Amino acid sequence: IVSNILKIGNKGYWKNIAYTTMQTRFTVVDSVNQTSEVTHWNYGENATTRRVGIHSLINYKWNSRISSRSGIMVSYLHSDLRDSFRNGETVRTLREFKGGNVLSQAYTQLKWQLGKGMVLVPGVYSQYWAENNAVSLEPRLGYKWNLGKKLSISSGAGFHAQMQPMEIYYTKIWDTTLNKYRLPNTQLGFSNAKHIAAGIEFLPGSSMRFKVESYFQQLGKVPVSVDASSNLSLSNWGADFGGLPSFDSLVNEGKGRNYGIEITLERFFSKGFYWLFTTSIFDSKYAMQDGVYKNSAWNGGWVINALAGYDWVLGKNKNNVITFNAKVNSAGGRRYTPVDVAATETDGNLVRYDWKNPFSQKFEDYFRVDFRIGFKRNGKKITQEWAVDLQNLTNHQNALSKSWDFNRKQVVTDYQQGFFPMVTYRILF
């Protein structure tokens, strides 16, 4: 990253940034057959994405109540994508692409002090994807009102658009009629979402915070399969652990709907002690071209997280610390699409799923307890730390996925990691 800043009088500045990033993924997903103990690979990926871009922005304070920020970003995205998967005895290429294109973005916003403790932030954001000339224009509005030092309310609304992942644009499909590969998804437009949110925050003491937030999100132009009966929607992408899927002939005709409430109760670190409790209750649905809403892969319904810790300071110079930390996570069971046993047995090579009933089944609720005890010695030049982590302390069996055992001809449940103790030692310079 290289940047420079030029002052604009005493009221603003002009900042320019040039940057480059690179992300590489190498993935192999395999499994051990439960009867013969033979290892089979299920998915393999080797992907590199590079981004080179510039970001130019101007921040300016017009008067004591109004300031603005405006900018443009231009990025060149280059991808080298290769992956394939094995389903039963069948191996298929999903992607084999090398190339790139330009994403341009521009934005402007005002920060307007309406009165004592009241701030209004209107703005607009836009994007242009040169691959298929997709354009979006996204107005947004935020508001916050501080009712004294301990209480504030906030709200916001906005229109947000998102380009599709590169792996979706460049999925390769073998065309048996043309006898060659084709790229059916390069013309996909942006997905969009309309957001409405409101919240209240209360500070009952110097080290306490209570916060409640509610939200509603309406998704539009979600890529879905041109075959509506398949119930394949990009809004459910990422829920599985078997690698990137292959979507053939997607169209921007899907929808989605998410709403919920989040509650946070927190004690900041003070006098060696802290704790945090959060919970979320939500509903998540998606729809194909027919507009009929169904449970999405994410519709677990609720999540609860709690954590706490204590630092016990020892030693004449108070440079030794014994730390205790505990964490509890619980959530509604993940949803999954059941295996179509009859179709899978008939095919013999491929696992078939009952896509007439997508995400109609749920795993048991998730539960996990982690505990950590450590000792930290702060020296003049280095800090040493010893710790024992007891992960999934209760050895709760949390389901990961359902798979088909071709040898036993039945559906089996794959589980996440059970009880796992770990000892660590670190030196910090």
DAVEN-V478237 format. One record per residue. N is the residue number from 0. RES is the residue in one small letter. D_LAST is the distance of its C-alpha to the last C-alpha in whole Angstrom. Layout:
n | res | d_last
N | RES | D_LAST
N | RES | D_LAST
This chain:
n | res | d_last
0 | i | 26
1 | v | 27
2 | s | 29
3 | n | 31
4 | i | 33
5 | l | 36
6 | k | 37
7 | i | 41
8 | g | 42
9 | n | 41
10 | k | 41
11 | g | 39
12 | y | 37
13 | w | 37
14 | k | 34
15 | n | 34
16 | i | 31
17 | a | 31
18 | y | 29
19 | t | 29
20 | t | 28
21 | m | 28
22 | q | 28
23 | t | 29
24 | r | 30
25 | f | 31
26 | t | 33
27 | v | 35
28 | v | 37
29 | d | 39
30 | s | 40
31 | v | 42
32 | n | 46
33 | q | 46
34 | t | 50
35 | s | 49
36 | e | 45
37 | v | 45
38 | t | 42
39 | h | 43
40 | w | 41
41 | n | 42
42 | y | 40
43 | g | 38
44 | e | 37
45 | n | 35
46 | a | 35
47 | t | 33
48 | t | 33
49 | r | 32
50 | r | 33
51 | v | 33
52 | g | 34
53 | i | 35
54 | h | 35
55 | s | 37
56 | l | 37
57 | i | 39
58 | n | 38
59 | y | 41
60 | k | 42
61 | w | 45
62 | n | 46
63 | s | 45
64 | r | 45
65 | i | 45
66 | s | 42
67 | s | 42
68 | r | 39
69 | s | 41
70 | g | 39
71 | i | 40
72 | m | 38
73 | v | 39
74 | s | 37
75 | y | 38
76 | l | 37
77 | h | 38
78 | s | 37
79 | d | 38
80 | l | 39
81 | r | 40
82 | d | 41
83 | s | 43
84 | f | 44
85 | r | 46
86 | n | 49
87 | g | 51
88 | e | 52
89 | t | 52
90 | v | 49
91 | r | 49
92 | t | 47
93 | l | 45
94 | r | 44
95 | e | 44
96 | f | 43
97 | k | 42
98 | g | 42
99 | g | 41
100 | n | 43
101 | v | 42
102 | l | 41
103 | s | 42
104 | q | 41
105 | a | 42
106 | y | 42
107 | t | 43
108 | q | 42
109 | l | 43
110 | k | 42
111 | w | 45
112 | q | 45
113 | l | 48
114 | g | 48
115 | k | 46
116 | g | 43
117 | m | 45
118 | v | 43
119 | l | 45
120 | v | 43
121 | p | 45
122 | g | 44
123 | v | 45
124 | y | 43
125 | s | 45
126 | q | 44
127 | y | 46
128 | w | 45
129 | a | 47
130 | e | 47
131 | n | 50
132 | n | 51
133 | a | 49
134 | v | 49
135 | s | 48
136 | l | 48
137 | e | 46
138 | p | 47
139 | r | 45
140 | l | 45
141 | g | 43
142 | y | 44
143 | k | 42
144 | w | 44
145 | n | 42
146 | l | 44
147 | g | 43
148 | k | 39
149 | k | 39
150 | l | 41
151 | s | 41
152 | i | 43
153 | s | 42
154 | s | 44
155 | g | 44
156 | a | 46
157 | g | 45
158 | f | 46
159 | h | 43
160 | a | 44
161 | q | 42
162 | m | 42
163 | q | 42
164 | p | 39
165 | m | 40
166 | e | 41
167 | i | 44
168 | y | 45
169 | y | 45
170 | t | 46
171 | k | 49
172 | i | 52
173 | w | 55
174 | d | 58
175 | t | 61
176 | t | 63
177 | l | 62
178 | n | 60
179 | k | 57
180 | y | 54
181 | r | 54
182 | l | 51
183 | p | 53
184 | n | 50
185 | t | 49
186 | q | 51
187 | l | 50
188 | g | 49
189 | f | 46
190 | s | 46
191 | n | 46
192 | a | 46
193 | k | 47
194 | h | 45
195 | i | 46
196 | a | 44
197 | a | 44
198 | g | 42
199 | i | 42
200 | e | 39
201 | f | 39
202 | l | 37
203 | p | 39
204 | g | 36
205 | s | 33
206 | s | 31
207 | m | 33
208 | r | 34
209 | f | 37
210 | k | 37
211 | v | 40
212 | e | 40
213 | s | 43
214 | y | 44
215 | f | 46
216 | q | 46
217 | q | 49
218 | l | 48
219 | g | 50
220 | k | 51
221 | v | 49
222 | p | 49
223 | v | 51
224 | s | 53
225 | v | 57
226 | d | 58
227 | a | 58
228 | s | 59
229 | s | 56
230 | n | 54
231 | l | 51
232 | s | 49
233 | l | 45
234 | s | 44
235 | n | 44
236 | w | 42
237 | g | 38
238 | a | 40
239 | d | 40
240 | f | 37
241 | g | 40
242 | g | 38
243 | l | 40
244 | p | 44
245 | s | 46
246 | f | 49
247 | d | 52
248 | s | 54
249 | l | 52
250 | v | 53
251 | n | 52
252 | e | 54
253 | g | 52
254 | k | 51
255 | g | 49
256 | r | 49
257 | n | 46
258 | y | 46
259 | g | 44
260 | i | 43
261 | e | 39
262 | i | 38
263 | t | 35
264 | l | 35
265 | e | 31
266 | r | 30
267 | f | 27
268 | f | 24
269 | s | 26
270 | k | 26
271 | g | 23
272 | f | 26
273 | y | 26
274 | w | 28
275 | l | 30
276 | f | 33
277 | t | 34
278 | t | 37
279 | s | 39
280 | i | 43
281 | f | 44
282 | d | 47
283 | s | 46
284 | k | 49
285 | y | 50
286 | a | 53
287 | m | 55
288 | q | 58
289 | d | 60
290 | g | 58
291 | v | 58
292 | y | 55
293 | k | 53
294 | n | 50
295 | s | 47
296 | a | 44
297 | w | 42
298 | n | 45
299 | g | 43
300 | g | 44
301 | w | 42
302 | v | 38
303 | i | 36
304 | n | 33
305 | a | 32
306 | l | 28
307 | a | 27
308 | g | 24
309 | y | 24
310 | d | 21
311 | w | 22
312 | v | 20
313 | l | 21
314 | g | 21
315 | k | 22
316 | n | 19
317 | k | 19
318 | n | 15
319 | n | 16
320 | v | 17
321 | i | 19
322 | t | 20
323 | f | 23
324 | n | 23
325 | a | 27
326 | k | 28
327 | v | 32
328 | n | 33
329 | s | 37
330 | a | 39
331 | g | 42
332 | g | 43
333 | r | 42
334 | r | 45
335 | y | 47
336 | t | 50
337 | p | 52
338 | v | 53
339 | d | 56
340 | v | 57
341 | a | 61
342 | a | 60
343 | t | 57
344 | e | 59
345 | t | 62
346 | d | 59
347 | g | 58
348 | n | 55
349 | l | 53
350 | v | 52
351 | r | 54
352 | y | 53
353 | d | 55
354 | w | 55
355 | k | 58
356 | n | 56
357 | p | 52
358 | f | 49
359 | s | 52
360 | q | 50
361 | k | 47
362 | f | 45
363 | e | 45
364 | d | 42
365 | y | 39
366 | f | 37
367 | r | 33
368 | v | 31
369 | d | 28
370 | f | 26
371 | r | 23
372 | i | 22
373 | g | 18
374 | f | 17
375 | k | 13
376 | r | 12
377 | n | 10
378 | g | 10
379 | k | 10
380 | k | 6
381 | i | 5
382 | t | 7
383 | q | 9
384 | e | 12
385 | w | 15
386 | a | 18
387 | v | 21
388 | d | 23
389 | l | 26
390 | q | 27
391 | n | 31
392 | l | 32
393 | t | 35
394 | n | 36
395 | h | 38
396 | q | 39
397 | n | 38
398 | a | 41
399 | l | 39
400 | s | 42
401 | k | 46
402 | s | 47
403 | w | 50
404 | d | 50
405 | f | 53
406 | n | 54
407 | r | 54
408 | k | 56
409 | q | 54
410 | v | 51
411 | v | 48
412 | t | 45
413 | d | 42
414 | y | 39
415 | q | 35
416 | q | 33
417 | g | 34
418 | f | 32
419 | f | 29
420 | p | 26
421 | m | 23
422 | v | 20
423 | t | 17
424 | y | 13
425 | r | 10
426 | i | 7
427 | l | 4
428 | f | 0
